[in-house]
Amino acid sequence: MNLGDDPDLFSRRAVILSTFGGLYFAVLGLRMAQLQIFENDEFRVEAAANQFNLVINPASRGPVYDRFGVPLAVNRRDFRVSIMRDDVKDLPSTINALAAILHLSPEKAAACLREAKSAPRFMPAMVAENLSWEEFSRVSVFGASYPGVRCEMGEARNYPLAETMAHVLGYVARANDKDLLNDAQARHPGIRVGKEGIEKSQELGLRGTHGATKVEVNAHGRVIREVVDPRLTAKSGSPIVLTIDAEIQQIAYDQFQAKEKRPAEAGSAVVMDIRTGELLALVSAPAFDPNKFVDGINRADFADYNQSEMRPLYHKAVRGIYPPGSTYKMVTALAALEAKVTKPEEIINCPGYYMLGNHRFHCHSRRGHGRVNLHTAIKVSCDVYFYEMGRRIGGEHMAEVARGFGFGQRFDIGIPGVASSVVPDNAWKLENRGQSWQDYDSLNVAIGQGLITATPLQLAIMTARIASQGLAVEPRLIREGPGSVPLTPFKPLPFNHENMHLVHLGMIAVSNEAGGTGRGDLGIKGVTMAGKTGTAQVRRISMAERRVGVRSNASLPWRQRDHALFVCYAPADNPKYCCAVVVDHGGGGGATAAPRAREIMKATLLKDPSARPAFTTKAKTAELNSTPNLQQTKDGKA
Amino acid sequence: MTFLPDLEGSRDSFFGKLRRVEWGMVFMIAMISVVGTILLFGAAGAQWEPWAGDHVIRFCFVTCLMLVVATVDVRFWYYFAYPAYIAVFVLLIGVELFGKVALGAQRWLEIGPIRIQPSEFMKIALILALARFYQDADSDRMWTLRAHLIPLLMLAAPAALITLQPDLGTAIMVAGVGATMVILAGLSWWYIAAAGAAVASFALIAFFGFMAEFQKNRILTFLDPSRDPLGTGYHITQSKIAIGSGGLFGVGYMQGTQSQLDFLPERHTDFVFAMLLEEFGMVGGVFVLGLYMAAMAYGISISIGCRHVFGKFLAAGVTMLMFIYVGINAGMIMGLMPVVGEPLPFLSYGGSVMLSLMFGIGLVQNARVYRDKSLGSGFKSSSRLR
């Protein structure tokens, strides 16, 4: 090349290109300054976030005991296998290998794969839990060759009494999306959240505080070292002691099981200590096995529960809304005395029906009771007497007395979903039915039918308030631990003592006098019981049916049969315990509900739980830890 | 018959030639290698194995090689230029036909136990061939496009073959070095501007037309690293965290959490500069970039000071090659450029780049040693003397 023409061209261009090069280096320098000086703080935070990870250590969930320390909800050791996505080389083949070792079904394996894929970083995904020792050791040996597979021992919730306590305790299960909004840590596969009952309402207290280990990890998630931070240690959940007596609860639950010629029934039973309001039994039957929900219930089991006519998932004792039937007649009787519309000795003639205008209201006795006064009317449960009283009192005053006995009130006993039901009056009817209160409403409500409804818990409270001679007894379910409320003396209700006493005598007559609808002996010498039967009609009986003769209850489909109710308290002279039993579609209260209530009451009186020293976690914890023989409790029940 | 006075060179003693080697440039490169050794020693957890020891041994070896290249008579390289270019070009075609596929690209040629990456050699061979071409060129009208048709073909053919492999990074380097030499040879700025516009539009067409998926992904993630934080964008995100957390003075030697805990990928090769910036901060980065700039300044100065065209172009081409290496790597780790797997010469672990670039620096030094030698006389009859 001839440099002669322009000998400086090469040098000139070399300098120009060098200048561009220099400019590019200046850009590099500015970029360094931007990243390292101006954005230094943000990147330092990101580097630290890379370096450290928090691995959650689930806190031990608080146990639940009955009033004598019988474990109702406990944690048992659980062998489980999970995988950490970040450490796994090939997710599908690892899961397939585990499925082969554990004999998992293809569907379960596919579900595991889905879960593992969606697991966040450094959050293990569960493959199998509740493993036997043999399975667990198999995975430990064979799974060791797969990176990211973790064999660990954790805690799983267990309900030793299974169905018996199902509705009170509820259950725990894996968190769903809604739970995760409240508590993001619940995504951890070892953590369960309360879904029903005590487990749900006292979740915060039972959960405790999950701990965390701060681990320094490298880019592959391998732990380089663990950093101990005392602020991050797990705090176990608080134990809860219930007022329930597991033994009485069991007896009450068994009343609804099939036995000899008796078929299994649906229903509820509530046993209460009148003086303290403590619930000794709170049963809803049939029930579900909460243990099935802990590891995720399978579809078939859930469908069984969900579709069963007897609704095992439903907590009937506190949510079930029933017409109180004749058990409501005490309220009517007291309201009549309080309103001074009658005298106890006034005689009403019962021909078997009551005429309101030209409409006939029937008594349950077709032939009629003849001449009845207040005492007899309660004893024989004469409808005509109470129709007349209802008409005289009117809806407003009856509602007022009903509220005093706890109807229409939502009692907060520390579990979710307690229903308030309805005490109807003129305002309520106008708002909900668009009509004003009529005399026939008063007649229906006076015998506990029509617009009035109540829950079994409310019936028990009503009984307790009558038995306590007019104290506003409040129910309690939690003796100790989160959710417990201090026991305050009950306020007196504004009812006349003498009037109350007359109602008492009527209830004693029901169980003890000839002609009493719920007559039966307790079987304890020197102890008498006071009670009241109820048979709540579910369907209307038409005139045509009356003419051809009322069909027997047994010939009707189950869902149309009458509810059988019975409320009682004992000992009659010095009331201690009360009990309300509702047998759903069970037929007559005296035939179906009263014998069951009597059994329960007898067991309660014989044990007399209120007289025994109750359990407190402060003294018992150490002892229980040394003898965790939950298995025996379960066997012992069976 | 008188030869033009052979002022320096051929009759000189070996030590005489060594004295004329630009030792300042050698010192700068040695310094870079020392920093590289320190970093590699730290990256291995204060171990000579597996990187730092190798790095030192390789550097000593390529330095000896460089001195040999520097002192071999310039006429040897002049005659060697075309055969070398043709040989490497044939190897490139061989890669295309029989090459081994590695990492989704065909780059290696296996001949028995030896694995050859011809594209690496092409960088030097092209510089030699273009230098010789311009040494021989006799046109008076070097600003015309016609005078540069053959050089453009010489750079476009291998660049196209390397693109097919596909190894876009190397292709761009080869084309960039060649283009620099064409510019230096005097092509009119108008053509240069037009070519620049053509390249830009071609790049767009290429992206939407026939780029391999992984290449497209690299470019897309460069534009938005958060697009795929655990995939393609992972490298650049982690690299920026490493650099940014370093600050002005760095977090300290072997204290870099990003580097030491493996968050920084390829910390001993492509991302070694990010490790330097994390552990020694901006101060360390400016120091090392300063060393590179000084080395390149020596290269430019040698190029301008050389009396013969061949040497001028050798020195300029190799300097440009070094600039492209540093520019691409430093730009990449700081997120200014797409992720292109090019190492930082003498700082990164890796033999082939060190070897080829040091060979090139040997040629630069040769232009220094034979600075005053006139290749004009007796080399080519047609070239006019002055």
Interface residues (C-beta under 8 A of the other chain):
Chain A: M1 N2 L3 G4 D5 D6 L9 F10 S11 R13 A14 L17 S18 G21 G22 Y24 F25 V27 L28 G29 R31 M32 A33 L35 Q36 I37 E39 N40 E42 F43 R44 E46 A47 A48 N50 Q51 E216 V217 N218 A219 H220 I224
Chain B: Y134 Q135 D136 A137 D138 S139 D140 M142 T180 I183 L184 A185 G186 Q238 K240 I241 A242 I243 G244 S245 G246 G247 L248 T257 Q258 L261 D262 F263 L264 L277 G281 M282 G285 V286 L289 M293 M296 A297 I300 S303 I304 V309 K312 A316 M320 F323 G327 A330 G331 M334 G335 L336 S383 R384 R386
